[in-house]
Amino acid sequence: MDVAPPFFEWANWPAPPGVRGGSTRRRGLGASQPPFDTLNLGGHRSADGDAGEHVLANRVALREALELPSAPRWLRQVHGTAVFDADARTIDGMLVPADADEPEADAAVTRSPGVVLAVLHADCLPVLLCSDDGAVLGAAHAGWRGLAAGVVEATFDAMRVPGERVIGWFGPAAGPANYEIGEEVRAAFVDGDAGAAAAFTATRPGHWRVDLYALARRRLAAIGVTRMHGGGRCTIGEPQAFFSHRRDARTGRLASLIWRDI
């Protein structure tokens, strides 16, 4: 495994040769000022108040520091299930206009070496997937809304690879010790899958702590994807390492990336 720079955490998973992935950390690179310090990669058009030029500079600095083979394919994420095909430049079979630099989607797939997929997050769960031969890659932004709606299943479907041939890694997200939610979140999962109740721990009337990692593993296992790694970090509980919207409200965005070397 590559030595991790201070601003990046390499995915710890048995990926095939040439497939690389991981998640950024909030400091160690970048020009953003508090509370976005320093490597805020959030959408340059709406970054919770950060200067757009800082975000753009941070994205350029990240590409240069990691020696990425191309600029990441950034998405305009809306907590949905749409998947961007980065090779065909389509979403649900519809061509994305050439001037749309950030297609509206919450996941992406590619079969091309050198294409860098990226999802932004600051408590939501980033899911990186690849086929065991490295030919197909996927990345999904799975907050509770997207996870409940089926974004990981949609990403898997777009990869068109049997579940037993998929390997995955969970990047840093809101962890089960700190992520408290209300009845509507629990109902979104348990109403359609009683077994999902095991991922929720009661805290006070009408509230639970939720294990997003466990919910994602359960949904992936149901479609045959069982070789998942990661899932041990908490964005809320590690303020020096990660941005967290739940903890800080006004904050930056991390990025999880996956690509195959040229």
C-alpha positions in Angstrom: 0.0 0.0 0.0 1.2 3.5 -0.8 2.3 5.7 2.2 -0.6 8.0 3.0 0.1 11.7 2.8 -1.4 13.8 5.7 -4.4 14.8 3.6 -5.4 11.4 2.3 -6.3 7.9 3.6 -5.7 5.1 1.1 -8.4 2.5 1.0 -7.3 -0.6 2.9 -8.8 -3.4 0.7 -7.5 -6.2 -1.6 -8.1 -4.2 -4.8 -6.7 -5.7 -8.0 -3.4 -4.3 -9.4 -3.7 -0.8 -10.7 -7.0 0.1 -8.9 -6.4 2.9 -6.4 -8.8 4.6 -4.0 -9.3 6.4 -0.7 -10.6 9.5 1.0 -9.3 12.9 1.8 -8.7 14.3 5.2 -9.6 17.9 6.1 -6.0 19.2 6.6 -2.5 18.8 5.2 -3.3 20.5 1.9 -5.5 23.3 0.6 -6.2 27.0 1.0 -9.6 27.2 2.7 -10.0 29.2 5.9 -11.9 28.2 9.1 -14.4 26.6 9.3 -13.5 25.1 6.0 -9.9 24.5 6.8 -8.1 23.6 4.8 -8.9 21.0 2.1 -12.6 21.8 1.4 -13.6 20.1 -1.9 -17.3 21.0 -1.7 -19.1 22.2 -4.8 -17.5 25.4 -6.0 -20.9 26.9 -6.7 -22.2 26.3 -3.2 -19.7 25.4 -0.6 -21.6 26.6 2.6 -19.9 30.0 2.2 -16.4 29.0 1.4 -14.8 31.1 -1.4 -15.3 29.4 -4.8 -11.7 30.1 -5.8 -10.4 28.3 -2.7 -12.4 25.2 -3.6 -11.2 25.2 -7.2 -7.6 25.7 -6.0 -8.0 22.8 -3.5 -9.3 20.5 -6.3 -6.3 21.4 -8.5 -3.9 20.9 -5.6 -5.4 17.5 -4.8 -5.0 16.4 -8.4 -1.4 17.5 -8.4 -0.5 16.1 -5.0 -1.9 12.6 -5.8 -0.6 12.7 -9.4 -4.1 11.8 -10.6 -4.3 10.7 -14.2 -7.2 13.1 -14.9 -9.3 15.6 -13.1 -11.9 13.9 -10.9 -15.4 13.6 -12.3 -17.2 15.7 -9.8 -21.0 15.4 -9.3 -23.8 17.7 -8.2 -25.2 15.4 -5.5 -28.8 15.5 -4.4 -29.2 12.5 -2.1 -30.8 10.5 -5.0 -30.1 7.3 -6.9 -29.0 8.5 -10.3 -25.8 7.0 -11.6 -23.5 8.9 -14.1 -21.8 6.7 -16.7 -18.5 8.6 -17.0 -17.5 6.9 -20.3 -20.8 7.4 -22.2 -21.6 10.7 -20.3 -25.1 9.5 -19.7 -27.5 9.2 -16.8 -30.3 6.7 -17.1 -29.5 6.5 -20.9 -29.8 10.3 -21.3 -26.8 12.1 -22.7 -25.4 14.7 -20.3 -24.7 18.0 -22.0 -21.0 18.6 -22.8 -20.9 21.8 -20.8 -22.3 20.1 -17.6 -19.1 19.9 -15.6 -21.0 18.5 -12.6 -23.8 16.2 -13.7 -26.7 15.8 -11.2 -26.1 12.3 -9.8 -25.0 10.6 -6.6 -22.9 7.8 -8.1 -20.7 7.1 -11.1 -19.2 4.2 -12.9 -16.4 3.8 -15.4 -14.6 1.1 -17.4 -11.8 3.3 -18.6 -8.3 3.5 -17.2 -7.4 7.0 -16.0 -10.9 8.1 -15.3 -11.1 9.3 -11.7 -14.5 9.0 -10.0 -15.3 11.2 -7.0 -18.1 11.6 -4.4 -18.2 14.4 -1.8 -19.3 13.8 1.8 -19.3 15.1 5.4 -21.1 12.4 7.3 -22.8 10.6 4.4 -21.3 7.2 3.5 -18.9 7.0 0.5 -18.9 3.5 -1.1 -16.1 2.5 -3.5 -16.6 -0.6 -5.7 -14.6 -2.4 -8.3 -14.7 -5.7 -10.2 -12.1 -8.2 -9.1 -10.2 -7.8 -12.4 -10.2 -4.0 -12.0 -12.1 -3.5 -15.3 -15.1 -1.8 -13.8 -15.2 0.9 -11.0 -18.0 2.5 -9.1 -18.4 5.2 -6.5 -21.6 6.1 -4.5 -22.6 8.9 -2.1 -24.9 7.1 0.3 -26.5 9.3 2.9 -29.4 7.8 4.7 -31.8 9.0 2.1 -29.9 7.7 -0.8 -29.1 4.5 1.0 -32.7 3.9 1.7 -33.7 4.7 -1.8 -31.2 2.3 -3.3 -28.2 4.2 -4.5 -25.8 1.4 -3.8 -28.0 -1.1 -5.7 -28.2 1.3 -8.6 -24.4 1.7 -8.7 -24.0 -2.1 -8.7 -26.6 -2.5 -11.5 -24.7 0.1 -13.6 -21.5 -1.8 -13.1 -23.0 -5.0 -14.7 -20.7 -7.3 -12.8 -21.9 -10.4 -10.7 -22.0 -9.7 -7.0 -19.4 -12.3 -6.2 -16.9 -10.5 -8.4 -17.2 -7.1 -6.7 -14.9 -5.8 -4.0 -15.7 -2.7 -2.0 -14.5 -0.2 0.6 -16.4 2.2 2.9 -14.9 5.6 3.4 -15.3 7.7 6.6 -18.9 8.5 7.6 -21.0 9.3 10.7 -20.3 6.3 13.0 -22.8 4.3 15.1 -21.5 5.8 18.4 -22.4 9.4 17.5 -25.0 9.4 14.7 -28.4 9.9 16.3 -31.5 10.0 14.1 -35.3 10.2 14.4 -38.2 7.9 13.7 -38.5 8.8 10.0 -34.9 7.5 9.3 -35.5 4.3 11.1 -38.8 3.8 9.4 -37.2 4.3 6.0 -35.2 1.1 6.5 -37.2 -1.0 8.9 -40.6 -0.7 7.2 -39.3 -2.6 4.2 -36.8 -4.8 6.0 -37.5 -5.8 9.6 -33.9 -7.2 9.9 -32.5 -3.7 9.4 -33.7 -3.0 13.0 -30.4 -4.5 14.3 -28.5 -1.4 12.9 -30.4 0.9 15.3 -29.9 1.4 19.0 -32.5 3.3 21.1 -31.3 6.4 22.9 -34.3 8.4 24.0 -38.0 8.3 23.0 -38.3 8.5 19.2 -34.5 8.5 18.6 -31.9 6.0 17.8 -28.2 5.7 17.0 -27.8 4.3 13.5 -25.0 2.2 12.0 -24.8 3.3 8.3 -22.0 0.9 7.7 -24.2 -2.1 8.9 -27.1 -0.9 6.8 -25.0 -0.6 3.7 -23.4 -4.0 4.2 -26.8 -5.6 4.6 -28.1 -4.0 1.4 -25.0 -5.0 -0.5 -25.1 -8.6 0.8 -28.7 -8.9 -0.4 -27.5 -8.4 -4.0 -24.5 -10.7 -3.6 -21.7 -8.2 -2.7 -20.1 -9.5 0.5 -16.4 -8.5 0.1 -16.7 -5.1 1.8 -13.9 -3.5 3.7 -13.4 -0.3 5.8 -16.2 1.2 7.9 -14.3 1.8 11.1 -14.0 5.7 11.0 -16.4 8.3 12.4 -16.5 11.8 10.8 -18.5 13.2 13.8 -16.1 11.8 16.4 -12.8 12.7 14.7 -12.8 16.5 14.3 -9.1 16.8 13.5 -9.3 14.4 10.6 -12.7 14.9 9.1 -15.4 17.5 8.2 -18.8 16.7 9.8 -22.0 18.5 8.9 -23.8 16.9 11.8 -21.1 18.1 14.3 -20.4 21.6 12.9 -23.3 22.5 10.6 -21.2 24.9 8.5 -18.2 23.0 7.3 -16.3 21.7 4.2 -16.6 18.5 2.3 -14.3 15.5 2.0 -13.9 13.5 -1.2 -13.6 9.8 -1.8 -11.9 8.8 -5.1 -11.4 5.7 -7.2 -9.5 5.2 -10.4 -7.4 2.7 -12.4 -3.9 3.6 -13.4 -3.3 4.1 -17.1 
